[in-house]
Amino acid sequence: MLRWTVIFIILAIVAGIFGFGGIAAGAASIAKILFFIFLVLFVISLISGRSKV
C-alpha cells in the first residue's frame, strides 16, 4: 500500500510540473488517503501482532 502512495505522489508531482492541476490534485488526494489507510493498518498490525508472554 505504501508503494501505491509513492506512485500517486510521483504522478501528482509530474502532473503538477506539466500544468495538469486537476489531475495533480486528484492524485495527491488519493495518495493522502492511501497513506492514512497504510498508517491505520500498520498501527493495528503492531497492536495485534504482539505475542503474549
MOPAC internal coordinates of N, CA, C and O (Angstrom, degrees):
PM7 1SCF
backbone

  N    0.0000 0     0.00 0     0.00 0    0    0    0
  C    1.4423 1     0.00 0     0.00 0    1    0    0
  C    1.5222 1   110.50 1     0.00 0    2    1    0
  O    1.2310 1   120.77 1   144.81 1    3    2    1
  N    1.3106 1   116.13 1   -35.19 1    3    2    1
  C    1.4534 1   119.35 1   178.45 1    5    3    2
  C    1.5281 1   110.29 1   -66.14 1    6    5    3
  O    1.2310 1   120.23 1   147.96 1    7    6    5
  N    1.3245 1   117.17 1   -32.04 1    7    6    5
  C    1.4718 1   120.90 1   177.66 1    9    7    6
  C    1.5275 1   110.34 1   -63.84 1   10    9    7
  O    1.2310 1   119.70 1   139.44 1   11   10    9
  N    1.3311 1   118.18 1   -40.56 1   11   10    9
  C    1.4616 1   120.92 1   178.48 1   13   11   10
  C    1.5206 1   111.05 1   -65.39 1   14   13   11
  O    1.2310 1   120.74 1   143.93 1   15   14   13
  N    1.3406 1   116.18 1   -36.07 1   15   14   13
  C    1.4593 1   119.78 1   177.68 1   17   15   14
  C    1.5192 1   110.42 1   -61.86 1   18   17   15
  O    1.2310 1   120.48 1   134.74 1   19   18   17
  N    1.3292 1   116.69 1   -45.26 1   19   18   17
  C    1.4604 1   120.61 1   179.48 1   21   19   18
  C    1.5274 1   110.72 1   -64.32 1   22   21   19
  O    1.2310 1   120.04 1   140.60 1   23   22   21
  N    1.3224 1   117.52 1   -39.40 1   23   22   21
  C    1.4685 1   120.93 1   178.76 1   25   23   22
  C    1.5216 1   110.75 1   -62.21 1   26   25   23
  O    1.2310 1   119.87 1   136.02 1   27   26   25
  N    1.3296 1   117.84 1   -43.98 1   27   26   25
  C    1.4555 1   120.00 1  -179.48 1   29   27   26
  C    1.5243 1   111.80 1   -70.30 1   30   29   27
  O    1.2310 1   119.72 1   147.68 1   31   30   29
  N    1.3318 1   118.13 1   -32.32 1   31   30   29
  C    1.4662 1   119.88 1   176.22 1   33   31   30
  C    1.5189 1   110.19 1   -66.82 1   34   33   31
  O    1.2310 1   120.17 1   136.81 1   35   34   33
  N    1.3242 1   117.27 1   -43.19 1   35   34   33
  C    1.4641 1   120.39 1   177.67 1   37   35   34
  C    1.5204 1   110.46 1   -63.36 1   38   37   35
  O    1.2310 1   120.38 1   139.08 1   39   38   37
  N    1.3352 1   116.89 1   -40.92 1   39   38   37
  C    1.4551 1   120.86 1   177.01 1   41   39   38
  C    1.5256 1   111.02 1   -61.62 1   42   41   39
  O    1.2310 1   120.19 1   139.30 1   43   42   41
  N    1.3236 1   117.25 1   -40.70 1   43   42   41
  C    1.4619 1   121.03 1   178.93 1   45   43   42
  C    1.5252 1   110.99 1   -65.55 1   46   45   43
  O    1.2310 1   120.10 1   140.29 1   47   46   45
  N    1.3274 1   117.42 1   -39.71 1   47   46   45
  C    1.4685 1   120.58 1   179.36 1   49   47   46
  C    1.5282 1   110.60 1   -65.91 1   50   49   47
  O    1.2310 1   120.64 1   134.00 1   51   50   49
  N    1.3299 1   116.38 1   -46.00 1   51   50   49
  C    1.4596 1   120.42 1  -179.68 1   53   51   50
  C    1.5286 1   110.69 1   -63.76 1   54   53   51
  O    1.2310 1   120.42 1   137.07 1   55   54   53
  N    1.3267 1   116.80 1   -42.93 1   55   54   53
  C    1.4648 1   120.24 1   179.20 1   57   55   54
  C    1.5292 1   110.73 1   -65.46 1   58   57   55
  O    1.2310 1   120.49 1   143.85 1   59   58   57
  N    1.3149 1   116.67 1   -36.15 1   59   58   57
  C    1.4614 1   120.12 1   177.54 1   61   59   58
  C    1.5136 1   112.30 1   -67.69 1   62   61   59
  O    1.2310 1   120.16 1   142.82 1   63   62   61
  N    1.3244 1   117.30 1   -37.18 1   63   62   61
  C    1.4614 1   121.11 1   178.10 1   65   63   62
  C    1.5232 1   110.85 1   -64.13 1   66   65   63
  O    1.2310 1   120.43 1   138.84 1   67   66   65
  N    1.3245 1   116.78 1   -41.16 1   67   66   65
  C    1.4527 1   120.52 1  -178.18 1   69   67   66
  C    1.5258 1   113.42 1   -84.15 1   70   69   67
  O    1.2310 1   119.93 1   179.66 1   71   70   69
  N    1.3234 1   117.74 1    -0.34 1   71   70   69
  C    1.4532 1   120.95 1   173.14 1   73   71   70
  C    1.5135 1   115.89 1    90.88 1   74   73   71
  O    1.2310 1   119.53 1  -165.88 1   75   74   73
  N    1.3091 1   118.51 1    14.12 1   75   74   73
  C    1.4582 1   121.30 1   177.01 1   77   75   74
  C    1.5240 1   108.30 1   -92.09 1   78   77   75
  O    1.2310 1   120.75 1   -96.21 1   79   78   77
  N    1.3214 1   116.17 1    83.79 1   79   78   77
  C    1.4601 1   121.36 1  -173.59 1   81   79   78
  C    1.5184 1   113.80 1   -64.81 1   82   81   79
  O    1.2310 1   120.31 1   139.45 1   83   82   81
  N    1.3264 1   117.00 1   -40.55 1   83   82   81
  C    1.4679 1   120.11 1  -178.27 1   85   83   82
  C    1.5111 1   111.94 1   -67.25 1   86   85   83
  O    1.2310 1   120.67 1   138.28 1   87   86   85
  N    1.3197 1   116.33 1   -41.72 1   87   86   85
  C    1.4640 1   120.38 1   178.92 1   89   87   86
  C    1.5264 1   110.07 1   -67.33 1   90   89   87
  O    1.2310 1   120.69 1   139.91 1   91   90   89
  N    1.3279 1   116.28 1   -40.09 1   91   90   89
  C    1.4627 1   120.18 1   179.77 1   93   91   90
  C    1.5334 1   110.83 1   -64.35 1   94   93   91
  O    1.2310 1   120.44 1   138.65 1   95   94   93
  N    1.3103 1   116.77 1   -41.35 1   95   94   93
  C    1.4640 1   119.95 1   179.47 1   97   95   94
  C    1.5230 1   110.95 1   -66.96 1   98   97   95
  O    1.2310 1   120.59 1   140.18 1   99   98   97
  N    1.3189 1   116.47 1   -39.82 1   99   98   97
  C    1.4658 1   119.79 1   178.71 1  101   99   98
  C    1.5171 1   111.94 1   -65.65 1  102  101   99
  O    1.2310 1   120.55 1   136.04 1  103  102  101
  N    1.3335 1   116.55 1   -43.96 1  103  102  101
  C    1.4575 1   119.97 1   179.67 1  105  103  102
  C    1.5270 1   111.10 1   -66.60 1  106  105  103
  O    1.2310 1   120.37 1   142.58 1  107  106  105
  N    1.3224 1   116.90 1   -37.42 1  107  106  105
  C    1.4606 1   119.70 1   178.72 1  109  107  106
  C    1.5261 1   111.56 1   -66.83 1  110  109  107
  O    1.2310 1   120.24 1   141.24 1  111  110  109
  N    1.3122 1   117.14 1   -38.76 1  111  110  109
  C    1.4644 1   119.06 1   179.30 1  113  111  110
  C    1.5259 1   111.16 1   -69.46 1  114  113  111
  O    1.2310 1   120.17 1   142.47 1  115  114  113
  N    1.3389 1   117.28 1   -37.53 1  115  114  113
  C    1.4611 1   120.11 1   176.06 1  117  115  114
  C    1.5253 1   109.86 1   -64.10 1  118  117  115
  O    1.2310 1   120.29 1   137.96 1  119  118  117
  N    1.3292 1   117.05 1   -42.04 1  119  118  117
  C    1.4635 1   120.65 1   179.13 1  121  119  118
  C    1.5232 1   110.99 1   -62.40 1  122  121  119
  O    1.2310 1   120.51 1   140.20 1  123  122  121
  N    1.3292 1   116.62 1   -39.80 1  123  122  121
  C    1.4639 1   120.20 1   179.61 1  125  123  122
  C    1.5306 1   111.01 1   -65.13 1  126  125  123
  O    1.2310 1   120.53 1   136.51 1  127  126  125
  N    1.3139 1   116.59 1   -43.49 1  127  126  125
  C    1.4678 1   120.72 1   179.45 1  129  127  126
  C    1.5264 1   110.60 1   -63.38 1  130  129  127
  O    1.2310 1   120.47 1   134.41 1  131  130  129
  N    1.3423 1   116.71 1   -45.59 1  131  130  129
  C    1.4651 1   120.28 1   179.50 1  133  131  130
  C    1.5241 1   111.57 1   -62.81 1  134  133  131
  O    1.2310 1   120.50 1   142.73 1  135  134  133
  N    1.3314 1   116.65 1   -37.27 1  135  134  133
  C    1.4622 1   119.63 1   179.28 1  137  135  134
  C    1.5190 1   110.94 1   -65.07 1  138  137  135
  O    1.2310 1   119.86 1   137.64 1  139  138  137
  N    1.3206 1   117.87 1   -42.36 1  139  138  137
  C    1.4615 1   119.71 1   179.56 1  141  139  138
  C    1.5260 1   111.74 1   -68.60 1  142  141  139
  O    1.2310 1   120.10 1   144.65 1  143  142  141
  N    1.3227 1   117.42 1   -35.35 1  143  142  141
  C    1.4717 1   119.87 1   174.61 1  145  143  142
  C    1.5214 1   109.82 1   -63.60 1  146  145  143
  O    1.2310 1   120.58 1   138.56 1  147  146  145
  N    1.3486 1   116.49 1   -41.44 1  147  146  145
  C    1.4569 1   120.56 1   177.25 1  149  147  146
  C    1.5232 1   110.89 1   -60.29 1  150  149  147
  O    1.2310 1   120.17 1   135.44 1  151  150  149
  N    1.3359 1   117.28 1   -44.56 1  151  150  149
  C    1.4700 1   119.97 1  -179.86 1  153  151  150
  C    1.5260 1   111.80 1   -62.24 1  154  153  151
  O    1.2310 1   120.38 1   137.91 1  155  154  153
  N    1.3245 1   116.89 1   -42.09 1  155  154  153
  C    1.4637 1   120.28 1  -179.83 1  157  155  154
  C    1.5262 1   110.48 1   -63.99 1  158  157  155
  O    1.2310 1   120.56 1   134.77 1  159  158  157
  N    1.3340 1   116.53 1   -45.23 1  159  158  157
  C    1.4674 1   119.40 1   179.32 1  161  159  158
  C    1.5226 1   111.68 1   -65.83 1  162  161  159
  O    1.2310 1   120.33 1   145.10 1  163  162  161
  N    1.3191 1   116.98 1   -34.90 1  163  162  161
  C    1.4602 1   120.76 1   178.40 1  165  163  162
  C    1.5295 1   111.12 1   -65.53 1  166  165  163
  O    1.2310 1   120.54 1   135.67 1  167  166  165
  N    1.3228 1   116.57 1   -44.33 1  167  166  165
  C    1.4631 1   120.31 1   179.08 1  169  167  166
  C    1.5230 1   110.77 1   -65.47 1  170  169  167
  O    1.2310 1   120.22 1   139.39 1  171  170  169
  N    1.3254 1   117.18 1   -40.61 1  171  170  169
  C    1.4653 1   120.54 1   177.91 1  173  171  170
  C    1.5254 1   110.43 1   -62.69 1  174  173  171
  O    1.2310 1   120.34 1   138.97 1  175  174  173
  N    1.3347 1   116.96 1   -41.03 1  175  174  173
  C    1.4626 1   118.90 1   179.99 1  177  175  174
  C    1.5256 1   111.58 1   -69.33 1  178  177  175
  O    1.2310 1   120.20 1   148.01 1  179  178  177
  N    1.3279 1   117.22 1   -31.99 1  179  178  177
  C    1.4686 1   119.21 1   176.13 1  181  179  178
  C    1.5233 1   110.95 1   -67.05 1  182  181  179
  O    1.2310 1   120.53 1   138.01 1  183  182  181
  N    1.3152 1   116.60 1   -41.99 1  183  182  181
  C    1.4631 1   120.62 1  -177.68 1  185  183  182
  C    1.5246 1   111.24 1   -70.06 1  186  185  183
  O    1.2310 1   120.49 1   135.01 1  187  186  185
  N    1.3242 1   116.67 1   -44.99 1  187  186  185
  C    1.4636 1   119.06 1  -175.51 1  189  187  186
  C    1.5343 1   113.02 1   -84.51 1  190  189  187
  O    1.2310 1   119.96 1   166.42 1  191  190  189
  N    1.3040 1   117.68 1   -13.58 1  191  190  189
  C    1.4590 1   119.98 1  -176.60 1  193  191  190
  C    1.5068 1   114.91 1   -87.80 1  194  193  191
  O    1.2310 1   119.87 1   177.47 1  195  194  193
  N    1.3050 1   117.85 1    -2.53 1  195  194  193
  C    1.4650 1   120.08 1  -179.19 1  197  195  194
  C    1.5239 1   110.09 1   -74.52 1  198  197  195
  O    1.2310 1   121.74 1   -44.53 1  199  198  197
  N    1.3088 1   114.27 1   135.47 1  199  198  197
  C    1.4680 1   117.90 1   179.05 1  201  199  198
  C    1.5256 1   109.79 1   -84.33 1  202  201  199
  O    1.2310 1   121.53 1   -36.36 1  203  202  201
  N    1.3195 1   114.67 1   143.64 1  203  202  201
  C    1.4628 1   119.89 1  -179.67 1  205  203  202
  C    1.5136 1   108.81 1   -88.63 1  206  205  203
  O    1.2310 1   120.95 1   -46.24 1  207  206  205
  N    1.3194 1   115.79 1   133.76 1  207  206  205
  C    1.4658 1   121.05 1  -177.64 1  209  207  206
  C    1.4991 1   110.67 1   -98.30 1  210  209  207
  O    1.2310 1   120.10 1   180.00 1  211  210  209

